[in-house]
């Protein structure tokens, strides 16, 4: 697409490439770059140049804002993203937006609304999730007690490494999931898995092993400024001391 854009540049393709670059910056742990790209993308849309990927950009920014503890702004982005995705009726946009909005609900403590939206997503004839959202949905469905229904959907994507990591999450194998996500190079997903693995190890009384996972998770969360996860990890670190 990039080569085609260079030969035959269009504004639509330029912004499509920006959305892809933002996602790659997010998954690779370059969050300041991702946020700057997303802010510019969304600003263009709000200034009167809407784009097919508006809901994706909004939900991706919401994901970063949730991690940094800005739940109010994240909720606003996720709500707008879902509203826009519903207007399009496009399955690939709706899957991303429904999971993103449900995750925002859950983080706000609005569990009933999160579960209702997650169930609506799972009840769709064709739930479409790709790449890192397959993993993010696994965390959400586990937290909401909807793992069984999500696992039933996963075999359709069983040949993808993202789905393999999601299966490990669903089965509670967090350390193995972290290793799988490290191999994929999904850095936020890996850090989340290591944080959850650490909590699991603390509960099992394996404090030294928990500390190893915590330190690796905390190093990433500090790097990207994810204050919400830093607080969780530091509280767990104190509890495991």
C-alpha positions as CSV (number, residue, x, y, z in Angstrom):
1,X,0.0,0.0,0.0
2,X,2.8,2.4,0.8
3,X,4.5,1.8,-2.5
4,X,1.2,2.3,-4.3
5,X,0.6,5.5,-2.4
6,X,4.0,6.8,-3.4
7,X,3.2,6.2,-7.1
8,X,-0.5,7.4,-6.9
9,X,-0.9,9.4,-3.7
10,X,-4.4,10.0,-2.4
11,X,-5.4,11.6,0.9
12,X,-7.5,8.6,1.8
13,X,-4.5,6.2,1.5
14,X,-2.2,8.7,3.3
15,X,-4.5,8.5,6.3
16,X,-4.9,4.7,6.0
17,X,-1.1,4.5,6.3
18,X,-1.2,6.8,9.3
19,X,-3.6,4.5,11.1
20,X,-1.4,1.5,10.4
21,X,1.6,3.4,11.6
22,X,-0.2,4.3,14.8
23,X,-1.1,0.7,15.5
24,X,2.4,-0.5,14.9
25,X,3.7,2.2,17.2
26,X,1.3,1.2,19.9
27,X,2.1,-2.6,19.7
28,X,5.8,-1.8,19.5
29,X,5.7,0.4,22.6
30,X,6.3,3.7,20.9
31,X,3.3,5.3,22.6
32,X,4.2,9.0,22.2
33,X,4.5,8.4,18.5
34,X,1.3,6.5,18.4
35,X,-0.6,9.2,20.3
36,X,0.8,12.0,18.2
37,X,-0.3,10.2,15.0
38,X,-3.7,9.4,16.4
39,X,-4.3,12.9,17.6
40,X,-3.5,14.2,14.1
41,X,-5.7,11.6,12.4
42,X,-8.7,12.3,14.7
43,X,-8.2,16.0,14.4
44,X,-8.5,15.8,10.6
45,X,-11.7,13.8,10.9
46,X,-13.2,16.2,13.5
47,X,-12.3,19.1,11.2
48,X,-14.6,17.8,8.5
49,X,-12.6,15.0,6.8
50,X,-14.0,11.7,8.1
51,X,-12.3,8.4,7.3
52,X,-13.2,4.8,7.3
53,X,-10.8,4.1,10.1
54,X,-12.1,6.8,12.5
55,X,-13.5,4.3,14.9
56,X,-10.2,2.3,14.9
57,X,-8.2,5.4,15.7
58,X,-10.6,6.4,18.5
59,X,-10.5,3.0,20.1
60,X,-6.8,2.7,19.8
61,X,-6.4,6.1,21.5
62,X,-8.9,5.0,24.1
63,X,-6.7,1.9,24.8
64,X,-3.6,4.1,25.5
65,X,-5.6,6.5,27.6
66,X,-7.0,3.7,29.7
67,X,-3.5,2.5,30.4
68,X,-2.4,6.0,31.4
69,X,-5.3,6.3,33.8
70,X,-7.3,8.9,31.8
71,X,-10.5,6.9,32.0
72,X,-12.9,9.8,31.3
73,X,-11.2,10.6,28.0
74,X,-10.9,6.9,27.1
75,X,-14.6,6.4,27.7
76,X,-15.4,9.3,25.5
77,X,-13.2,8.0,22.7
78,X,-14.5,4.5,23.0
79,X,-18.1,5.7,22.9
80,X,-17.5,7.8,19.8
81,X,-15.7,4.9,18.2
82,X,-18.6,2.5,18.8
83,X,-21.1,5.0,17.6
84,X,-19.2,5.5,14.4
85,X,-18.7,1.7,13.8
86,X,-22.4,1.0,14.3
87,X,-23.2,3.6,11.6
88,X,-20.9,1.8,9.1
89,X,-22.3,-1.7,9.9
90,X,-18.8,-3.0,9.0
91,X,-18.0,-6.2,10.9
92,X,-14.3,-5.6,11.1
93,X,-14.9,-2.1,12.6
94,X,-17.7,-3.3,14.9
95,X,-15.6,-6.1,16.5
96,X,-12.8,-3.7,17.4
97,X,-15.2,-1.0,18.7
98,X,-17.4,-3.3,20.7
99,X,-14.5,-4.9,22.5
100,X,-12.9,-1.5,23.1
101,X,-16.1,0.0,24.5
102,X,-16.7,-3.0,26.7
103,X,-13.1,-2.7,28.1
104,X,-13.6,1.0,28.8
105,X,-16.9,0.1,30.7
106,X,-15.1,-2.5,32.7
107,X,-12.3,-0.2,33.7
108,X,-14.9,2.3,34.9
109,X,-16.5,-0.3,37.1
110,X,-19.5,-0.5,34.8
111,X,-19.3,-4.3,34.7
112,X,-23.0,-5.0,33.8
113,X,-22.7,-2.7,30.7
114,X,-19.4,-4.3,29.8
115,X,-20.8,-7.8,30.0
116,X,-23.9,-6.9,28.0
117,X,-21.8,-5.4,25.2
118,X,-19.3,-8.3,25.2
119,X,-22.2,-10.8,25.0
120,X,-23.6,-8.8,22.1
121,X,-20.3,-9.0,20.3
122,X,-20.0,-12.8,20.9
123,X,-23.6,-13.3,19.7
124,X,-22.9,-11.7,16.4
125,X,-23.0,-14.1,13.5
126,X,-19.5,-13.0,12.5
127,X,-17.4,-11.5,15.2
128,X,-14.4,-10.1,13.4
129,X,-11.3,-9.4,15.4
130,X,-7.7,-9.2,14.1
131,X,-4.2,-9.2,15.4
132,X,-3.8,-7.6,18.9
133,X,-7.5,-7.3,19.4
134,X,-7.8,-11.1,19.5
135,X,-5.5,-10.9,22.6
136,X,-7.3,-7.9,24.1
137,X,-10.6,-9.6,23.8
138,X,-9.3,-12.6,25.6
139,X,-8.4,-10.5,28.7
140,X,-11.8,-8.9,28.6
141,X,-13.7,-12.1,28.2
142,X,-11.8,-13.7,31.0
143,X,-12.4,-10.8,33.3
144,X,-16.1,-10.9,32.5
145,X,-16.5,-14.6,32.9
146,X,-17.2,-15.2,29.2
147,X,-14.2,-17.4,28.4
148,X,-16.2,-20.4,27.3
149,X,-18.0,-18.5,24.6
150,X,-14.8,-16.8,23.4
151,X,-12.9,-20.1,23.3
152,X,-15.7,-21.5,21.1
153,X,-15.0,-18.6,18.6
154,X,-11.2,-18.9,18.7
155,X,-10.7,-22.1,16.6
156,X,-11.7,-20.2,13.5
157,X,-8.4,-18.4,14.0
158,X,-6.3,-21.2,15.4
159,X,-3.6,-20.9,12.8
160,X,-2.7,-17.4,14.0
161,X,-0.1,-16.7,16.7
162,X,-2.4,-14.1,18.2
163,X,-5.1,-16.8,18.7
164,X,-2.6,-19.1,20.3
165,X,-1.7,-16.4,22.8
166,X,-5.4,-15.8,23.4
167,X,-6.0,-19.5,24.1
168,X,-3.2,-19.4,26.7
169,X,-4.8,-16.4,28.4
170,X,-8.2,-18.0,28.4
171,X,-6.8,-21.1,30.1
172,X,-4.9,-19.1,32.7
173,X,-1.4,-19.8,31.4
174,X,-0.3,-16.2,31.8
175,X,3.5,-16.8,31.8
176,X,3.3,-18.9,28.7
177,X,1.1,-16.2,27.2
178,X,3.7,-13.6,28.0
179,X,6.4,-15.7,26.2
180,X,4.1,-16.1,23.2
181,X,3.4,-12.4,23.1
182,X,7.1,-11.6,23.4
183,X,7.7,-13.7,20.4
184,X,5.0,-11.8,18.4
185,X,6.5,-8.6,19.7
186,X,3.2,-7.3,21.1
187,X,4.9,-5.4,23.9
188,X,1.8,-4.1,25.8
189,X,0.2,-7.5,25.7
190,X,3.4,-9.1,27.0
191,X,3.7,-6.6,29.9
192,X,0.0,-7.2,30.8
193,X,0.6,-11.0,30.7
194,X,3.7,-10.7,32.9
195,X,1.7,-8.5,35.4
196,X,-1.0,-11.1,35.6
197,X,1.5,-13.9,35.8
198,X,3.1,-12.1,38.7
199,X,-0.2,-11.8,40.5
200,X,-0.8,-15.5,39.9
201,X,2.6,-16.5,41.3
202,X,2.1,-14.3,44.4
203,X,-1.1,-16.2,45.1
204,X,0.8,-19.4,44.7
205,X,3.4,-18.3,47.2
206,X,6.1,-18.1,44.5
207,X,7.3,-14.7,45.4
208,X,10.8,-14.8,43.8
209,X,9.4,-15.8,40.5
210,X,6.7,-13.2,40.8
211,X,9.3,-10.5,41.3
212,X,11.0,-11.4,38.1
213,X,7.8,-11.0,36.1
214,X,6.8,-7.8,37.9
215,X,10.1,-6.1,37.2
216,X,9.9,-6.9,33.5
217,X,6.3,-5.6,33.4
218,X,7.1,-2.5,35.4
219,X,10.0,-1.7,33.1
220,X,7.7,-1.5,30.1
221,X,4.9,0.4,31.9
222,X,7.4,3.0,33.0
223,X,8.8,3.3,29.5
224,X,5.4,4.2,28.1
225,X,4.0,6.1,31.0
226,X,1.2,3.7,31.8
227,X,0.5,5.0,35.3
228,X,-2.5,2.8,35.8
229,X,-0.6,-0.4,35.4
230,X,2.4,1.0,37.2
231,X,0.2,1.5,40.3
232,X,-1.1,-2.0,40.0
233,X,2.3,-3.5,39.6
234,X,3.9,-1.4,42.4
235,X,1.1,-2.4,44.8
236,X,1.7,-6.0,43.9
237,X,5.4,-5.6,44.4
238,X,4.9,-4.3,47.9
239,X,2.5,-7.1,48.6
240,X,5.0,-9.7,47.4
241,X,7.9,-8.2,49.4
